[in-house]
C-alpha cells in the first residue's frame, strides 16, 4: 500500500505478491491502505486495529513490505552487481553473511545481489507455505510465527542498509529518495512498535532514522 507513481510500469525485482479477495488478509490490507492514503501519521497507522488478530496484522505487513522493498531494490538492481558490490554490506563497518540451512549451512559471504536474491527467494518460500501463512482464518498460525516474522524483518532491513549506503545516489538521481524514505520510516515504526528487530541491529541506519523521525 505504498504508492510510488513513478515506478508504475517499471521494473520490480520479484513479482508482486497479492492477497486473495474476500480473505481476512485482503480486508486488513485494504484497511491499512486506506489509512496510509488518508495521510494519517505513520506512527499511528502501524498500531493494531481494535479487534484484529496480531498475527494477521503481522502477516499482512510481511507481504506488503516484501513487495515494497522488492520495488525499491528493483530501481537500483542494474547498478548492484557482483563487481560493484562483492559483499552484502553497509559501508566498511557492516557486512551480512547468508545462512539458510540448505545450500548455505554456515554464514557465508556472498555478493550483495546474490544475497538479496537468496533473501527474497527465502521470504517468498515462507509466504507461500500455508503451514506458516495460513490462507484461511480457520487455520491457526504456528506458535513460532512471531519468531519467523522477526527473522524476516531483520533480513529485509539489511536491504535498506545496503541501498542507503551504496545506491542512495542512484535513488536520488531518479527522484525516488522521498518515496524510499517514507517506506523506511513506515518500516521503522512497524518493527519498533511490535519489537521485531533488536535495537542494536538498527544501528547502521541510526543517523538516517534520527533525521527522518524527529520526535
Backbone as JSON Lines, residues from 0, in Angstrom:
{"i":0,"aa":"X","n":[0.81,-1.2,0.0],"ca":[0.0,0.0,0.0],"c":[0.86,1.26,0.0]}
{"i":1,"aa":"X","n":[2.01,1.13,-0.6],"ca":[2.9,2.28,-0.73],"c":[2.93,2.66,-2.19]}
{"i":2,"aa":"X","n":[2.27,3.74,-2.55],"ca":[2.11,4.08,-3.94],"c":[3.3,4.9,-4.43]}
{"i":3,"aa":"X","n":[4.05,4.34,-5.36],"ca":[5.17,5.04,-5.96],"c":[4.82,5.25,-7.42]}
{"i":4,"aa":"X","n":[4.2,6.37,-7.72],"ca":[3.67,6.59,-9.06],"c":[4.75,6.45,-10.13]}
{"i":5,"aa":"X","n":[5.93,6.96,-9.84],"ca":[6.95,6.97,-10.87],"c":[7.48,5.57,-11.17]}
{"i":6,"aa":"X","n":[7.24,4.62,-10.28],"ca":[7.73,3.26,-10.5],"c":[6.72,2.42,-11.29]}
{"i":7,"aa":"X","n":[5.5,2.89,-11.4],"ca":[4.47,2.07,-12.02],"c":[4.84,1.79,-13.47]}
{"i":8,"aa":"X","n":[4.71,0.54,-13.84],"ca":[5.09,0.13,-15.18],"c":[6.58,-0.1,-15.28]}
{"i":9,"aa":"X","n":[7.3,0.14,-14.21],"ca":[8.74,-0.05,-14.2],"c":[9.11,-1.45,-13.72]}
{"i":10,"aa":"X","n":[10.37,-1.6,-13.47],"ca":[10.9,-2.9,-13.13],"c":[10.73,-3.2,-11.65]}
{"i":11,"aa":"X","n":[10.4,-4.44,-11.33],"ca":[10.42,-4.9,-9.95],"c":[11.37,-6.07,-9.88]}
{"i":12,"aa":"X","n":[11.93,-6.26,-8.72],"ca":[12.91,-7.33,-8.54],"c":[12.25,-8.7,-8.51]}
{"i":13,"aa":"X","n":[11.04,-8.77,-7.99],"ca":[10.29,-10.02,-7.9],"c":[8.83,-9.73,-8.22]}
{"i":14,"aa":"X","n":[8.08,-10.71,-8.72],"ca":[6.64,-10.49,-8.95],"c":[5.95,-10.11,-7.64]}
{"i":15,"aa":"X","n":[5.01,-9.22,-7.74],"ca":[4.29,-8.76,-6.55],"c":[3.39,-9.86,-6.0]}
{"i":16,"aa":"X","n":[3.39,-10.01,-4.69],"ca":[2.51,-10.96,-4.03],"c":[1.19,-10.25,-3.71]}
{"i":17,"aa":"X","n":[0.09,-10.91,-4.0],"ca":[-1.22,-10.3,-3.77],"c":[-2.03,-11.09,-2.75]}
{"i":18,"aa":"X","n":[-3.03,-10.43,-2.18],"ca":[-3.92,-11.07,-1.22],"c":[-5.18,-11.52,-1.95]}
{"i":19,"aa":"X","n":[-5.67,-12.69,-1.58],"ca":[-6.88,-13.22,-2.21],"c":[-8.09,-12.44,-1.73]}
{"i":20,"aa":"X","n":[-8.88,-11.94,-2.68],"ca":[-10.04,-11.12,-2.33],"c":[-11.03,-11.91,-1.47]}
{"i":21,"aa":"X","n":[-11.54,-11.24,-0.44],"ca":[-12.52,-11.87,0.44],"c":[-11.92,-12.47,1.69]}
{"i":22,"aa":"X","n":[-10.58,-12.59,1.72],"ca":[-9.93,-13.16,2.9],"c":[-9.72,-12.06,3.94]}
{"i":23,"aa":"X","n":[-9.43,-12.48,5.18],"ca":[-9.16,-11.53,6.24],"c":[-7.92,-10.69,5.91]}
{"i":24,"aa":"X","n":[-6.92,-11.35,5.32],"ca":[-5.7,-10.62,4.95],"c":[-6.0,-9.54,3.92]}
{"i":25,"aa":"X","n":[-6.85,-9.85,2.96],"ca":[-7.24,-8.87,1.94],"c":[-7.93,-7.68,2.61]}
{"i":26,"aa":"X","n":[-8.85,-7.96,3.52],"ca":[-9.59,-6.9,4.2],"c":[-8.68,-6.02,5.06]}
{"i":27,"aa":"X","n":[-7.71,-6.68,5.75],"ca":[-6.78,-5.92,6.58],"c":[-5.86,-5.07,5.71]}
{"i":28,"aa":"X","n":[-5.43,-5.64,4.61],"ca":[-4.58,-4.89,3.69],"c":[-5.32,-3.66,3.16]}
{"i":29,"aa":"X","n":[-6.59,-3.85,2.82],"ca":[-7.4,-2.74,2.34],"c":[-7.53,-1.65,3.41]}
{"i":30,"aa":"X","n":[-7.74,-2.08,4.65],"ca":[-7.87,-1.12,5.76],"c":[-6.57,-0.34,5.96]}
{"i":31,"aa":"X","n":[-5.45,-1.06,5.91],"ca":[-4.15,-0.41,6.08],"c":[-3.86,0.55,4.94]}
{"i":32,"aa":"X","n":[-4.24,0.16,3.72],"ca":[-4.05,1.02,2.55],"c":[-4.84,2.31,2.7]}
{"i":33,"aa":"X","n":[-6.08,2.18,3.15],"ca":[-6.93,3.36,3.32],"c":[-6.35,4.3,4.37]}
{"i":34,"aa":"X","n":[-5.79,3.72,5.44],"ca":[-5.17,4.55,6.48],"c":[-3.98,5.3,5.93]}
{"i":35,"aa":"X","n":[-3.14,4.6,5.17],"ca":[-1.94,5.24,4.62],"c":[-2.31,6.33,3.63]}
{"i":36,"aa":"X","n":[-3.29,6.05,2.8],"ca":[-3.72,7.03,1.79],"c":[-4.39,8.24,2.42]}
{"i":37,"aa":"X","n":[-4.88,8.07,3.64],"ca":[-5.59,9.18,4.28],"c":[-4.63,10.24,4.83]}
{"i":38,"aa":"X","n":[-3.34,9.9,4.83],"ca":[-2.35,10.86,5.31],"c":[-2.19,10.87,6.81]}
{"i":39,"aa":"X","n":[-2.7,9.84,7.49],"ca":[-2.54,9.73,8.94],"c":[-1.07,9.55,9.28]}
{"i":40,"aa":"X","n":[-0.66,10.02,10.43],"ca":[0.72,9.88,10.89],"c":[1.17,8.42,10.81]}
{"i":41,"aa":"X","n":[2.35,8.2,10.24],"ca":[2.85,6.83,10.04],"c":[2.97,6.06,11.35]}
{"i":42,"aa":"X","n":[3.31,6.76,12.41],"ca":[3.44,6.07,13.69],"c":[2.09,5.56,14.17]}
{"i":43,"aa":"X","n":[1.03,6.27,13.82],"ca":[-0.31,5.87,14.26],"c":[-0.87,4.72,13.45]}
{"i":44,"aa":"X","n":[-0.56,4.67,12.16],"ca":[-1.21,3.65,11.31],"c":[-0.65,2.25,11.51]}
{"i":45,"aa":"X","n":[0.51,2.14,12.17],"ca":[1.06,0.78,12.37],"c":[0.37,0.07,13.53]}
{"i":46,"aa":"X","n":[-0.33,0.8,14.38],"ca":[-0.98,0.2,15.54],"c":[-2.01,-0.84,15.12]}
{"i":47,"aa":"X","n":[-2.09,-1.91,15.88],"ca":[-3.05,-2.98,15.61],"c":[-4.48,-2.45,15.73]}
{"i":48,"aa":"X","n":[-5.27,-2.56,14.66],"ca":[-6.67,-2.1,14.75],"c":[-7.43,-2.88,15.81]}
{"i":49,"aa":"X","n":[-8.31,-2.2,16.49],"ca":[-9.08,-2.82,17.57],"c":[-9.84,-4.04,17.06]}
{"i":50,"aa":"X","n":[-9.72,-5.14,17.8],"ca":[-10.46,-6.35,17.47],"c":[-9.79,-7.25,16.44]}
{"i":51,"aa":"X","n":[-8.63,-6.81,15.91],"ca":[-7.96,-7.61,14.89],"c":[-6.91,-8.52,15.51]}
{"i":52,"aa":"X","n":[-6.62,-9.61,14.81],"ca":[-5.64,-10.59,15.26],"c":[-4.22,-10.1,14.97]}
{"i":53,"aa":"X","n":[-3.36,-10.15,15.97],"ca":[-2.0,-9.64,15.81],"c":[-1.23,-10.4,14.72]}
{"i":54,"aa":"X","n":[-1.43,-11.71,14.64],"ca":[-0.7,-12.48,13.64],"c":[-1.14,-12.13,12.21]}
{"i":55,"aa":"X","n":[-2.43,-11.88,12.04],"ca":[-2.92,-11.45,10.73],"c":[-2.3,-10.11,10.34]}
{"i":56,"aa":"X","n":[-2.2,-9.21,11.31],"ca":[-1.63,-7.89,11.06],"c":[-0.15,-8.0,10.69]}
{"i":57,"aa":"X","n":[0.56,-8.87,11.4],"ca":[1.97,-9.09,11.08],"c":[2.11,-9.71,9.69]}
{"i":58,"aa":"X","n":[1.25,-10.68,9.38],"ca":[1.33,-11.38,8.09],"c":[1.1,-10.42,6.93]}
{"i":59,"aa":"X","n":[0.1,-9.57,7.06],"ca":[-0.21,-8.6,6.01],"c":[0.99,-7.69,5.75]}
{"i":60,"aa":"X","n":[1.65,-7.28,6.81],"ca":[2.78,-6.36,6.65],"c":[4.03,-7.07,6.15]}
{"i":61,"aa":"X","n":[4.2,-8.33,6.46],"ca":[5.32,-9.07,5.87],"c":[5.21,-9.04,4.35]}
{"i":62,"aa":"X","n":[4.03,-9.39,3.85],"ca":[3.81,-9.42,2.4],"c":[3.94,-8.02,1.8]}
{"i":63,"aa":"X","n":[3.39,-7.04,2.49],"ca":[3.43,-5.68,1.97],"c":[4.84,-5.14,1.88]}
{"i":64,"aa":"X","n":[5.61,-5.29,2.95],"ca":[6.98,-4.77,2.92],"c":[7.86,-5.59,1.98]}
{"i":65,"aa":"X","n":[7.58,-6.87,1.84],"ca":[8.27,-7.7,0.85],"c":[8.07,-7.08,-0.54]}
{"i":66,"aa":"X","n":[6.83,-6.74,-0.87],"ca":[6.54,-6.13,-2.17],"c":[7.23,-4.78,-2.33]}
{"i":67,"aa":"X","n":[7.17,-3.97,-1.3],"ca":[7.69,-2.6,-1.41],"c":[9.21,-2.57,-1.47]}
{"i":68,"aa":"X","n":[9.86,-3.43,-0.71],"ca":[11.32,-3.47,-0.74],"c":[11.8,-4.07,-2.06]}
{"i":69,"aa":"X","n":[11.06,-5.04,-2.6],"ca":[11.36,-5.53,-3.94],"c":[11.32,-4.39,-4.95]}
{"i":70,"aa":"X","n":[10.32,-3.55,-4.83],"ca":[10.14,-2.44,-5.75],"c":[11.29,-1.46,-5.64]}
{"i":71,"aa":"X","n":[11.68,-1.15,-4.42],"ca":[12.8,-0.22,-4.2],"c":[14.09,-0.8,-4.76]}
{"i":72,"aa":"X","n":[14.38,-2.06,-4.46],"ca":[15.62,-2.65,-4.97],"c":[15.58,-2.78,-6.49]}
{"i":73,"aa":"X","n":[14.38,-2.99,-7.02],"ca":[14.25,-3.08,-8.47],"c":[14.7,-1.84,-9.2]}
{"i":74,"aa":"X","n":[14.66,-0.69,-8.53],"ca":[15.07,0.56,-9.16],"c":[16.58,0.69,-9.25]}
{"i":75,"aa":"X","n":[17.31,-0.05,-8.43],"ca":[18.77,0.08,-8.42],"c":[19.49,-1.23,-8.76]}
{"i":76,"aa":"X","n":[18.74,-2.31,-9.01],"ca":[19.38,-3.62,-9.16],"c":[20.32,-3.69,-10.36]}
{"i":77,"aa":"X","n":[20.1,-2.86,-11.38],"ca":[21.02,-2.85,-12.53],"c":[22.39,-2.3,-12.13]}
{"i":78,"aa":"X","n":[22.43,-1.56,-11.04],"ca":[23.68,-0.94,-10.6],"c":[24.31,-1.7,-9.43]}
{"i":79,"aa":"X","n":[23.61,-2.73,-8.98],"ca":[24.12,-3.56,-7.88],"c":[24.58,-4.88,-8.48]}
{"i":80,"aa":"X","n":[25.86,-4.97,-8.78],"ca":[26.42,-6.16,-9.44],"c":[27.44,-6.83,-8.54]}
{"i":81,"aa":"X","n":[27.85,-8.01,-8.92],"ca":[28.86,-8.73,-8.14],"c":[30.19,-7.99,-8.15]}
{"i":82,"aa":"X","n":[30.41,-7.19,-9.21],"ca":[31.65,-6.42,-9.3],"c":[31.57,-5.16,-8.43]}
{"i":83,"aa":"X","n":[30.44,-4.46,-8.49],"ca":[30.3,-3.22,-7.72],"c":[30.06,-3.47,-6.24]}
{"i":84,"aa":"X","n":[29.4,-4.6,-5.94],"ca":[29.02,-4.9,-4.56],"c":[29.39,-6.35,-4.23]}
{"i":85,"aa":"X","n":[30.67,-6.64,-4.06],"ca":[31.11,-8.02,-3.83],"c":[30.71,-8.59,-2.48]}
{"i":86,"aa":"X","n":[30.27,-7.73,-1.56],"ca":[29.75,-8.19,-0.27],"c":[28.39,-7.54,-0.02]}
{"i":87,"aa":"X","n":[27.58,-8.21,0.82],"ca":[26.32,-7.61,1.27],"c":[26.68,-6.73,2.46]}
{"i":88,"aa":"X","n":[26.91,-5.46,2.16],"ca":[27.46,-4.59,3.18],"c":[26.7,-3.29,3.3]}
{"i":89,"aa":"X","n":[27.03,-2.58,4.38],"ca":[26.55,-1.22,4.6],"c":[27.77,-0.41,4.97]}
{"i":90,"aa":"X","n":[28.49,0.08,3.95],"ca":[29.75,0.75,4.21],"c":[30.8,-0.24,4.68]}
{"i":91,"aa":"X","n":[31.94,0.24,5.17],"ca":[33.01,-0.66,5.61],"c":[32.75,-1.31,6.97]}
{"i":92,"aa":"X","n":[31.78,-0.78,7.7],"ca":[31.57,-1.23,9.08],"c":[30.64,-2.43,9.2]}
{"i":93,"aa":"X","n":[29.71,-2.58,8.27],"ca":[28.69,-3.63,8.4],"c":[28.72,-4.58,7.2]}
{"i":94,"aa":"X","n":[28.77,-5.87,7.5],"ca":[28.68,-6.88,6.44],"c":[27.79,-8.01,6.93]}
{"i":95,"aa":"X","n":[26.92,-8.48,6.04],"ca":[25.97,-9.54,6.37],"c":[26.3,-10.8,5.58]}
{"i":96,"aa":"X","n":[26.31,-11.93,6.27],"ca":[26.58,-13.23,5.66],"c":[25.27,-14.01,5.54]}
{"i":97,"aa":"X","n":[25.17,-14.82,4.49],"ca":[23.92,-15.56,4.26],"c":[23.99,-16.97,4.86]}
{"i":98,"aa":"X","n":[22.87,-17.38,5.48],"ca":[22.73,-18.72,6.03],"c":[21.27,-19.12,5.88]}
{"i":99,"aa":"X","n":[21.02,-20.31,5.33],"ca":[19.63,-20.75,5.16],"c":[19.39,-22.21,5.54]}
{"i":100,"aa":"X","n":[20.43,-22.87,6.06],"ca":[20.33,-24.27,6.49],"c":[20.02,-25.22,5.33]}
{"i":101,"aa":"X","n":[20.21,-24.75,4.1],"ca":[20.04,-25.62,2.92],"c":[21.34,-25.64,2.16]}
{"i":102,"aa":"X","n":[21.48,-24.74,1.2],"ca":[22.74,-24.65,0.46],"c":[23.83,-23.96,1.26]}
{"i":103,"aa":"X","n":[23.42,-23.06,2.14],"ca":[24.37,-22.3,2.94],"c":[24.13,-22.63,4.42]}
{"i":104,"aa":"X","n":[24.76,-23.68,4.87],"ca":[24.53,-24.14,6.24],"c":[25.36,-23.36,7.26]}
{"i":105,"aa":"X","n":[26.37,-22.65,6.78],"ca":[27.16,-21.78,7.63],"c":[27.08,-20.36,7.07]}
{"i":106,"aa":"X","n":[27.15,-19.34,7.94],"ca":[27.13,-17.96,7.43],"c":[28.23,-17.76,6.38]}
{"i":107,"aa":"X","n":[27.81,-17.32,5.2],"ca":[28.72,-17.24,4.06],"c":[28.67,-15.86,3.42]}
{"i":108,"aa":"X","n":[29.83,-15.3,3.13],"ca":[29.89,-14.02,2.44],"c":[29.57,-14.23,0.97]}
{"i":109,"aa":"X","n":[28.56,-13.52,0.48],"ca":[28.18,-13.58,-0.93],"c":[27.99,-12.15,-1.44]}
{"i":110,"aa":"X","n":[28.1,-11.91,-2.76],"ca":[27.86,-10.56,-3.29],"c":[26.46,-10.08,-2.95]}
{"i":111,"aa":"X","n":[26.31,-8.77,-2.84],"ca":[25.02,-8.19,-2.45],"c":[23.85,-8.64,-3.32]}
{"i":112,"aa":"X","n":[23.99,-8.63,-4.67],"ca":[22.82,-9.05,-5.46],"c":[22.47,-10.51,-5.24]}
{"i":113,"aa":"X","n":[23.47,-11.34,-4.97],"ca":[23.22,-12.75,-4.67],"c":[22.51,-12.87,-3.33]}
{"i":114,"aa":"X","n":[22.99,-12.13,-2.34],"ca":[22.38,-12.15,-1.01],"c":[20.91,-11.75,-1.09]}
{"i":115,"aa":"X","n":[20.64,-10.67,-1.8],"ca":[19.26,-10.16,-1.87],"c":[18.37,-11.12,-2.64]}
{"i":116,"aa":"X","n":[18.91,-11.74,-3.68],"ca":[18.14,-12.74,-4.43],"c":[17.82,-13.94,-3.55]}
{"i":117,"aa":"X","n":[18.8,-14.42,-2.8],"ca":[18.57,-15.54,-1.88],"c":[17.56,-15.15,-0.81]}
{"i":118,"aa":"X","n":[17.67,-13.93,-0.31],"ca":[16.76,-13.44,0.72],"c":[15.32,-13.4,0.22]}
{"i":119,"aa":"X","n":[15.12,-12.85,-0.96],"ca":[13.77,-12.74,-1.48],"c":[13.17,-14.11,-1.81]}
{"i":120,"aa":"X","n":[14.0,-15.01,-2.3],"ca":[13.53,-16.39,-2.54],"c":[13.1,-17.03,-1.22]}
{"i":121,"aa":"X","n":[13.9,-16.8,-0.2],"ca":[13.64,-17.37,1.13],"c":[12.34,-16.82,1.71]}
{"i":122,"aa":"X","n":[12.15,-15.49,1.62],"ca":[10.91,-14.89,2.13],"c":[9.71,-15.4,1.34]}
{"i":123,"aa":"X","n":[9.84,-15.45,0.03],"ca":[8.73,-15.88,-0.81],"c":[8.32,-17.32,-0.5]}
{"i":124,"aa":"X","n":[9.31,-18.15,-0.25],"ca":[9.01,-19.55,0.1],"c":[8.24,-19.64,1.4]}
{"i":125,"aa":"X","n":[8.6,-18.81,2.37],"ca":[7.9,-18.79,3.66],"c":[6.47,-18.28,3.48]}
{"i":126,"aa":"X","n":[6.32,-17.18,2.73],"ca":[4.99,-16.6,2.49],"c":[4.06,-17.61,1.81]}
{"i":127,"aa":"X","n":[4.62,-18.42,0.93],"ca":[3.82,-19.39,0.17],"c":[3.57,-20.69,0.93]}
{"i":128,"aa":"X","n":[4.18,-20.84,2.1],"ca":[3.99,-22.03,2.91],"c":[2.71,-21.87,3.74]}
{"i":129,"aa":"X","n":[1.68,-22.6,3.38],"ca":[0.38,-22.42,4.04],"c":[0.38,-22.89,5.49]}
{"i":130,"aa":"X","n":[1.4,-23.62,5.91],"ca":[1.51,-24.01,7.32],"c":[2.0,-22.84,8.17]}
{"i":131,"aa":"X","n":[2.68,-21.9,7.52],"ca":[3.2,-20.72,8.22],"c":[2.29,-19.52,8.01]}
{"i":132,"aa":"X","n":[1.86,-19.32,6.76],"ca":[0.94,-18.24,6.4],"c":[-0.37,-18.87,5.94]}
{"i":133,"aa":"X","n":[-1.22,-19.29,6.89],"ca":[-2.46,-19.98,6.53],"c":[-3.37,-19.09,5.68]}
{"i":134,"aa":"X","n":[-3.92,-19.63,4.6],"ca":[-4.75,-18.83,3.71],"c":[-6.17,-18.58,4.24]}
{"i":135,"aa":"X","n":[-6.62,-19.43,5.18],"ca":[-7.98,-19.31,5.68],"c":[-7.98,-19.03,7.18]}
{"i":136,"aa":"X","n":[-8.96,-18.25,7.67],"ca":[-8.97,-17.87,9.09],"c":[-9.18,-19.02,10.06]}
{"i":137,"aa":"X","n":[-9.71,-20.15,9.57],"ca":[-9.94,-21.27,10.49],"c":[-8.67,-22.11,10.68]}
{"i":138,"aa":"X","n":[-7.61,-21.77,9.97],"ca":[-6.33,-22.47,10.14],"c":[-5.44,-21.59,11.02]}
{"i":139,"aa":"X","n":[-4.98,-22.1,12.15],"ca":[-4.2,-21.26,13.07],"c":[-2.79,-20.98,12.57]}
{"i":140,"aa":"X","n":[-2.25,-19.87,13.0],"ca":[-0.84,-19.58,12.74],"c":[0.01,-20.48,13.64]}
{"i":141,"aa":"X","n":[1.22,-20.83,13.21],"ca":[2.08,-21.64,14.08],"c":[2.5,-20.85,15.32]}
{"i":142,"aa":"X","n":[2.81,-21.56,16.38],"ca":[3.2,-20.9,17.63],"c":[4.5,-20.1,17.47]}
{"i":143,"aa":"X","n":[5.3,-20.48,16.49],"ca":[6.58,-19.81,16.26],"c":[6.45,-18.65,15.27]}
{"i":144,"aa":"X","n":[5.23,-18.25,14.95],"ca":[5.03,-17.28,13.87],"c":[5.77,-15.97,14.11]}
{"i":145,"aa":"X","n":[5.67,-15.41,15.31],"ca":[6.33,-14.12,15.54],"c":[7.84,-14.24,15.38]}
{"i":146,"aa":"X","n":[8.4,-15.34,15.84],"ca":[9.85,-15.54,15.7],"c":[10.25,-15.58,14.21]}
{"i":147,"aa":"X","n":[9.42,-16.23,13.41],"ca":[9.68,-16.28,11.97],"c":[9.59,-14.88,11.36]}
{"i":148,"aa":"X","n":[8.56,-14.14,11.76],"ca":[8.37,-12.78,11.27],"c":[9.55,-11.89,11.67]}
{"i":149,"aa":"X","n":[10.03,-12.05,12.88],"ca":[11.19,-11.27,13.33],"c":[12.4,-11.52,12.44]}
{"i":150,"aa":"X","n":[12.63,-12.78,12.1],"ca":[13.76,-13.12,11.24],"c":[13.61,-12.5,9.85]}
{"i":151,"aa":"X","n":[12.38,-12.51,9.33],"ca":[12.11,-11.92,8.02],"c":[12.4,-10.43,8.05]}
{"i":152,"aa":"X","n":[11.9,-9.72,9.04],"ca":[12.09,-8.28,9.11],"c":[13.56,-7.91,9.36]}
{"i":153,"aa":"X","n":[14.24,-8.7,10.16],"ca":[15.67,-8.45,10.39],"c":[16.44,-8.5,9.08]}
{"i":154,"aa":"X","n":[16.08,-9.46,8.24],"ca":[16.8,-9.61,6.98],"c":[16.36,-8.57,5.94]}
{"i":155,"aa":"X","n":[15.08,-8.24,5.91],"ca":[14.62,-7.2,4.98],"c":[15.26,-5.86,5.3]}
{"i":156,"aa":"X","n":[15.49,-5.61,6.57],"ca":[16.13,-4.36,6.98],"c":[17.5,-4.2,6.32]}
{"i":157,"aa":"X","n":[18.19,-5.31,6.11],"ca":[19.53,-5.26,5.53],"c":[19.51,-4.76,4.09]}
{"i":158,"aa":"X","n":[18.39,-4.93,3.4],"ca":[18.28,-4.38,2.04],"c":[18.26,-2.85,2.12]}
{"i":159,"aa":"X","n":[17.52,-2.31,3.08],"ca":[17.54,-0.86,3.28],"c":[18.98,-0.38,3.55]}
{"i":160,"aa":"X","n":[19.67,-1.1,4.43],"ca":[21.04,-0.72,4.79],"c":[21.91,-0.65,3.53]}
{"i":161,"aa":"X","n":[21.88,-1.72,2.73],"ca":[22.72,-1.75,1.54],"c":[22.34,-0.66,0.55]}
{"i":162,"aa":"X","n":[21.07,-0.49,0.3],"ca":[20.62,0.51,-0.67],"c":[20.99,1.92,-0.22]}
{"i":163,"aa":"X","n":[20.78,2.21,1.05],"ca":[21.1,3.55,1.54],"c":[22.61,3.84,1.51]}
{"i":164,"aa":"X","n":[23.42,2.86,1.88],"ca":[24.86,3.07,1.93],"c":[25.5,3.1,0.54]}
{"i":165,"aa":"X","n":[25.02,2.27,-0.37],"ca":[25.73,2.07,-1.63],"c":[25.0,2.55,-2.88]}
{"i":166,"aa":"X","n":[23.69,2.79,-2.8],"ca":[22.95,3.16,-4.01],"c":[22.06,4.38,-3.81]}
{"i":167,"aa":"X","n":[22.33,5.14,-2.76],"ca":[21.47,6.28,-2.48],"c":[21.56,7.34,-3.58]}
{"i":168,"aa":"X","n":[22.74,7.52,-4.15],"ca":[22.9,8.49,-5.24],"c":[21.99,8.15,-6.41]}
{"i":169,"aa":"X","n":[21.87,6.87,-6.7],"ca":[21.0,6.45,-7.8],"c":[19.54,6.72,-7.46]}
{"i":170,"aa":"X","n":[19.14,6.41,-6.23],"ca":[17.76,6.69,-5.81],"c":[17.46,8.19,-5.96]}
{"i":171,"aa":"X","n":[18.42,9.0,-5.56],"ca":[18.23,10.45,-5.64],"c":[18.14,10.91,-7.08]}
{"i":172,"aa":"X","n":[18.98,10.35,-7.95],"ca":[19.02,10.79,-9.34],"c":[17.73,10.48,-10.09]}
{"i":173,"aa":"X","n":[17.02,9.45,-9.67],"ca":[15.76,9.12,-10.35],"c":[14.55,9.67,-9.59]}
{"i":174,"aa":"X","n":[14.82,10.43,-8.55],"ca":[13.73,11.08,-7.81],"c":[12.99,10.16,-6.87]}
{"i":175,"aa":"X","n":[13.64,9.06,-6.43],"ca":[12.96,8.09,-5.57],"c":[13.32,8.24,-4.09]}
{"i":176,"aa":"X","n":[14.1,9.25,-3.76],"ca":[14.57,9.42,-2.38],"c":[13.42,9.56,-1.39]}
{"i":177,"aa":"X","n":[12.48,10.45,-1.69],"ca":[11.38,10.71,-0.75],"c":[10.51,9.48,-0.56]}
{"i":178,"aa":"X","n":[10.24,8.76,-1.64],"ca":[9.42,7.56,-1.56],"c":[10.1,6.48,-0.72]}
{"i":179,"aa":"X","n":[11.4,6.32,-0.94],"ca":[12.16,5.32,-0.19],"c":[12.21,5.69,1.29]}
{"i":180,"aa":"X","n":[12.4,6.97,1.57],"ca":[12.43,7.43,2.96],"c":[11.1,7.16,3.66]}
{"i":181,"aa":"X","n":[9.99,7.41,2.96],"ca":[8.67,7.16,3.54],"c":[8.47,5.68,3.83]}
{"i":182,"aa":"X","n":[8.91,4.85,2.91],"ca":[8.8,3.4,3.11],"c":[9.63,2.97,4.31]}
{"i":183,"aa":"X","n":[10.86,3.49,4.4],"ca":[11.71,3.12,5.53],"c":[11.11,3.62,6.85]}
{"i":184,"aa":"X","n":[10.61,4.84,6.86],"ca":[10.01,5.38,8.08],"c":[8.85,4.52,8.54]}
{"i":185,"aa":"X","n":[7.99,4.11,7.62],"ca":[6.87,3.24,7.94],"c":[7.38,1.9,8.48]}
{"i":186,"aa":"X","n":[8.38,1.34,7.8],"ca":[9.0,0.07,8.22],"c":[9.56,0.21,9.64]}
{"i":187,"aa":"X","n":[10.26,1.31,9.9],"ca":[10.87,1.53,11.21],"c":[9.81,1.58,12.31]}
{"i":188,"aa":"X","n":[8.75,2.33,12.09],"ca":[7.69,2.42,13.1],"c":[7.06,1.04,13.34]}
{"i":189,"aa":"X","n":[6.89,0.28,12.27],"ca":[6.25,-1.03,12.42],"c":[7.13,-1.98,13.23]}
{"i":190,"aa":"X","n":[8.41,-2.07,12.87],"ca":[9.28,-3.05,13.55],"c":[9.56,-2.65,14.99]}
{"i":191,"aa":"X","n":[9.58,-1.36,15.3],"ca":[9.83,-0.94,16.68],"c":[8.56,-1.08,17.52]}
{"i":192,"aa":"X","n":[7.41,-0.8,16.92],"ca":[6.15,-0.94,17.65],"c":[5.92,-2.38,18.1]}
{"i":193,"aa":"X","n":[6.24,-3.34,17.22],"ca":[5.99,-4.74,17.53],"c":[7.25,-5.51,17.93]}
{"i":194,"aa":"X","n":[8.33,-4.76,18.2],"ca":[9.59,-5.34,18.7],"c":[10.06,-6.5,17.82]}
{"i":195,"aa":"X","n":[10.22,-6.19,16.53],"ca":[10.59,-7.22,15.57],"c":[12.09,-7.26,15.26]}
{"i":196,"aa":"X","n":[12.78,-6.17,15.56],"ca":[14.22,-6.11,15.31],"c":[14.9,-5.54,16.56]}
{"i":197,"aa":"X","n":[15.92,-6.23,17.1],"ca":[16.64,-5.68,18.26],"c":[17.24,-4.31,17.91]}
{"i":198,"aa":"X","n":[17.22,-3.4,18.87],"ca":[17.67,-2.04,18.6],"c":[19.11,-1.99,18.11]}
{"i":199,"aa":"X","n":[19.96,-2.9,18.57],"ca":[21.37,-2.89,18.14],"c":[21.5,-3.2,16.65]}
{"i":200,"aa":"X","n":[20.54,-3.95,16.1],"ca":[20.6,-4.27,14.67],"c":[20.11,-3.13,13.8]}
{"i":201,"aa":"X","n":[19.45,-2.15,14.41],"ca":[19.01,-0.96,13.67],"c":[20.1,0.11,13.62]}
{"i":202,"aa":"X","n":[21.2,-0.16,14.29],"ca":[22.29,0.81,14.42],"c":[22.83,1.33,13.08]}
{"i":203,"aa":"X","n":[22.95,0.5,12.03],"ca":[23.53,1.0,10.77],"c":[22.79,2.21,10.18]}
{"i":204,"aa":"X","n":[21.5,2.35,10.47],"ca":[20.73,3.47,9.92],"c":[20.31,4.44,11.01]}
{"i":205,"aa":"X","n":[21.08,4.49,12.08],"ca":[20.72,5.34,13.22],"c":[20.63,6.82,12.83]}
{"i":206,"aa":"X","n":[21.64,7.3,12.07],"ca":[21.64,8.72,11.69],"c":[20.49,9.04,10.75]}
{"i":207,"aa":"X","n":[20.24,8.16,9.79],"ca":[19.11,8.37,8.88],"c":[17.81,8.42,9.66]}
{"i":208,"aa":"X","n":[17.65,7.47,10.58],"ca":[16.42,7.38,11.37],"c":[16.23,8.66,12.19]}
{"i":209,"aa":"X","n":[17.31,9.13,12.77],"ca":[17.25,10.35,13.58],"c":[16.81,11.55,12.73]}
{"i":210,"aa":"X","n":[17.29,11.62,11.49],"ca":[16.92,12.72,10.6],"c":[15.48,12.63,10.11]}
{"i":211,"aa":"X","n":[15.02,11.39,9.87],"ca":[13.66,11.21,9.34],"c":[12.6,11.33,10.42]}
{"i":212,"aa":"X","n":[12.95,10.82,11.6],"ca":[11.96,10.72,12.67],"c":[12.31,11.71,13.78]}
{"i":213,"aa":"X","n":[11.77,12.87,13.67],"ca":[12.06,13.94,14.63],"c":[10.91,13.98,15.66]}
{"i":214,"aa":"X","n":[11.2,13.44,16.82],"ca":[10.16,13.37,17.85],"c":[10.57,14.2,19.06]}
